[in-house]
Amino acid sequence: MYQNLDLFQTSGAMARHAGSRQAVVAQNIANADTPGFRALQVPSFSEAVKNSGVGAMKMTRSNHLHGDTKAAVVARVIESAAEPAPNGNSVSIEDEMLHSVEVTREHSRALAIYRHGLTVIRATLGR
């Protein structure tokens, strides 16, 4: 029942996106001493939503024109624009720690949205 509501789908997508971003941050930190490793990054959820067309019109019936039946937020991994060190590695531990904090906040925000939605539904149902 809850999975069909857009609020829960969006908060779930936001939490999954944060998990993808955290995995990339962890990979960057793990390869901080690897010569030639180029740091990767995943854009924030808001940027991913802007580029995915999720807010565009949706097709609810087959005879609707120009609608999308299923739009999804995709976590695209891109190479970081950081300046590489002499050994070719572009990982900055300080930047990765800041990205980690930003991702943690994004994940916490997704969970707060989900919890609030459940609270509203429970209050509506009188439970």
C-alpha positions as CSV (number, residue, x, y, z in Angstrom):
1,M,0.0,0.0,0.0
2,Y,2.7,2.5,1.0
3,Q,4.9,1.7,-2.0
4,N,2.4,3.2,-4.4
5,L,2.5,6.7,-2.9
6,D,4.9,9.1,-4.6
7,L,6.2,10.4,-1.3
8,F,7.5,7.0,-0.3
9,Q,8.9,6.2,-3.8
10,T,10.8,9.5,-3.7
11,S,12.2,9.0,-0.2
12,G,13.2,5.5,-1.1
13,A,14.9,6.7,-4.3
14,M,16.7,9.4,-2.2
15,A,17.9,6.8,0.3
16,R,19.1,4.5,-2.5
17,H,20.9,7.4,-4.2
18,A,22.6,8.3,-0.9
19,G,23.8,4.7,-0.6
20,S,25.3,4.9,-4.1
21,R,27.0,8.1,-3.3
22,Q,28.4,6.7,0.0
23,A,29.7,3.6,-1.8
24,V,31.6,5.9,-4.3
25,V,33.1,7.9,-1.4
26,A,34.2,4.7,0.3
27,Q,35.8,3.5,-2.9
28,N,37.7,6.8,-3.3
29,I,39.0,6.7,0.3
30,A,40.0,3.1,-0.1
31,N,42.1,4.1,-3.2
32,A,43.6,7.2,-1.7
33,D,47.1,5.8,-2.0
34,T,46.7,4.0,-5.4
35,P,48.9,5.7,-8.0
36,G,46.9,6.8,-11.1
37,F,43.5,6.4,-9.4
38,R,41.0,9.1,-10.4
39,A,38.5,10.1,-7.8
40,L,34.8,9.5,-8.8
41,Q,31.7,11.3,-7.6
42,V,27.9,11.0,-7.9
43,P,26.0,14.3,-8.2
44,S,23.5,15.1,-5.5
45,F,20.0,13.8,-5.5
46,S,18.5,17.2,-6.6
47,E,20.9,17.3,-9.6
48,A,20.0,13.8,-10.5
49,V,16.3,14.5,-10.4
50,K,16.7,17.6,-12.5
51,N,18.6,15.6,-15.2
52,S,16.3,12.5,-15.1
53,G,13.0,14.1,-16.0
54,V,11.2,12.7,-13.0
55,G,9.2,15.9,-12.6
56,A,8.0,15.8,-16.2
57,M,4.5,14.8,-17.2
58,K,3.6,11.2,-16.6
59,M,1.5,9.0,-18.9
60,T,-1.4,7.5,-16.9
61,R,-3.2,6.1,-19.9
62,S,-2.0,4.6,-23.2
63,N,-3.6,7.3,-25.3
64,H,-1.9,10.2,-23.5
65,L,0.7,11.9,-25.6
66,H,4.3,12.9,-24.7
67,G,4.1,11.3,-21.2
68,D,6.6,9.0,-19.6
69,T,5.3,5.8,-18.0
70,K,8.3,5.3,-15.7
71,A,10.9,7.9,-14.9
72,A,13.7,6.9,-12.5
73,V,16.5,8.7,-10.8
74,V,19.8,7.1,-11.9
75,A,23.0,7.6,-9.9
76,R,25.5,8.4,-12.6
77,V,29.1,8.1,-11.5
78,I,31.4,10.8,-13.1
79,E,35.1,11.5,-12.7
80,S,35.9,14.2,-10.2
81,A,37.4,17.5,-11.4
82,A,40.0,17.4,-8.6
83,E,43.6,18.2,-9.5
84,P,45.8,15.0,-9.4
85,A,48.9,14.6,-7.3
86,P,52.2,13.9,-8.9
87,N,51.5,10.2,-8.7
88,G,48.3,10.7,-10.7
89,N,45.9,10.1,-7.8
90,S,43.2,12.8,-7.5
91,V,41.6,11.7,-4.2
92,S,41.5,14.3,-1.5
93,I,40.7,12.8,1.9
94,E,39.4,16.1,3.1
95,D,37.0,16.4,0.2
96,E,35.8,12.8,0.6
97,M,35.1,13.4,4.3
98,L,33.0,16.5,3.4
99,H,31.2,14.4,0.7
100,S,30.6,11.7,3.3
101,V,28.9,14.2,5.7
102,E,26.8,15.6,2.8
103,V,25.7,12.0,1.9
104,T,24.8,11.2,5.5
105,R,22.6,14.3,5.7
106,E,20.9,13.3,2.4
107,H,20.2,9.8,3.8
108,S,18.9,11.2,7.1
109,R,16.7,13.6,5.2
110,A,15.2,10.7,3.2
111,L,14.5,8.7,6.3
112,A,12.9,11.7,8.0
113,I,10.6,12.2,5.0
114,Y,9.6,8.5,5.1
115,R,9.0,8.6,8.8
116,H,6.9,11.8,8.5
117,G,4.8,10.2,5.8
118,L,4.1,7.2,7.9
119,T,3.2,9.5,10.8
120,V,0.7,11.3,8.7
121,I,-0.9,8.1,7.4
122,R,-1.2,6.7,10.9
123,A,-2.8,9.9,12.2
124,T,-5.2,9.8,9.3
125,L,-6.2,6.2,10.0
126,G,-6.5,7.0,13.7
127,R,-3.7,4.6,14.9
